[in-house]
């Protein structure tokens, strides 16, 4: 009886110890999750505190005023940012998704290995280096800065990130799904495009959004390509304004009103990225819900 009571006591202590360890680890995971979101929350709170007072209807419809004068807006910079993101997406997304699909389908091929290695190298390439190369090959030969050069530079930065994300998402698709499509008579290219790619679409969209979020705030490549423009311009062959460039210009001035405009521009830039992310996720979710009904 004494031995049985001792065993029960040991079992209770062991159970209590496991319960305590479980609680501790659960608390650590909650703390890690909170710490992961704190930087974004701090940034949003600071931007709202410093820039929200400058967000007025005129901020979206008026042109910038000379530095030092109060008022004005960033209408040209907002339109220019949307132009650059659109150009970059038209270039970077198709090429990146196509390259990622190739890497997933030909994992052991020598060319796939080389492309994968180069994509990893380009992912770590400083953006200013990309800007210098874009200036050398896109700006210097034609003799002037342009929105097209800026969009191409940003699109080139998107390609490696979208490529690696697409490859990883496609490799998560069950092999049985691929084999079932082939068994039903689908060709290899049709299986990859209509079955495998569609199944991995939510992850690919997430990777594309991460790539867009990365390039939306880039400044260094645009300094060498788009340059910036204080006037209204929507021409692809002319310098164009952009929110990162406008924020940079205002931030380095000694005027408080310009600093406020810079904070407001940063707030708008985050809202633009957030809106694109929400719309893309909603569209993807709606499509898959419609497919399962």
Secondary structure by P-SEA (a helix, b strand, c coil): caaaaaaaaaaaaaaaaaaaaaaaaaaaaaaaaaaaaaaaaaaaaaaaacccccccccccccccccccccccccaaaaaaaaaaaaaaaaccaaaaaaaaaaaaaccccaaaaaaaaaaaaaaaccaaaaaaaaaaccccccccccaaaaaaaaaaaaaaaaaaaaaaaaaaccaaaaaaaaaacccaaaaacccccccaaaaaaaaaaaaaaaacccccccccccccccccccccccbbbcaaaaaaaaaacccaaaaaaaaaaaaaaaaaaaaaaaaaaaaaaaaaaaaac
